[in-house]
Amino acid sequence: VYDLSLEALLAATRRRDQRAARARQVAIYLAHVVFRMMLAAVARGFGRDRSTASHACCHIEALRGDPSSTA
């Protein structure tokens, strides 16, 4: 859907590519919700900390209720 490489998805950059950031948030959300992975494990897999993974999940969950969002 986002047409990104794995390298772009796992990149350590912050806010330089909003499309990659959104894709990463969706991937974190799916890993946590669909695969029932603990946030700490998901965060480690993406090279982030647990609070970042938690924020991603909360953000994507909030977008799910917004009909104008593209998440």
VENPE-V683673 format. One record per backbone hydrogen bond with DSSP energy under -0.5 kcal/mol. NH is the residue of the N-H (numbers start at 1). CO is the residue of the C=O. If there is no record, write none. Layout:
nh=NH co=CO
nh=NH co=CO
This chain:
nh=9 co=5
nh=10 co=6
nh=11 co=7
nh=15 co=13
nh=21 co=17
nh=22 co=18
nh=23 co=19
nh=24 co=20
nh=25 co=21
nh=26 co=22
nh=27 co=23
nh=28 co=24
nh=29 co=25
nh=30 co=26
nh=31 co=27
nh=32 co=28
nh=33 co=29
nh=34 co=30
nh=35 co=30
nh=37 co=31
nh=42 co=38
nh=43 co=39
nh=44 co=40
nh=45 co=41
nh=46 co=42
nh=47 co=43
nh=47 co=44
nh=48 co=43
nh=52 co=49
nh=53 co=49
nh=54 co=50
nh=55 co=51
nh=56 co=52
nh=57 co=53
nh=58 co=54
nh=59 co=55
nh=60 co=56
nh=61 co=57
nh=62 co=58
nh=63 co=59
nh=64 co=60
nh=65 co=61
nh=65 co=62
nh=66 co=63
nh=67 co=65
nh=69 co=66
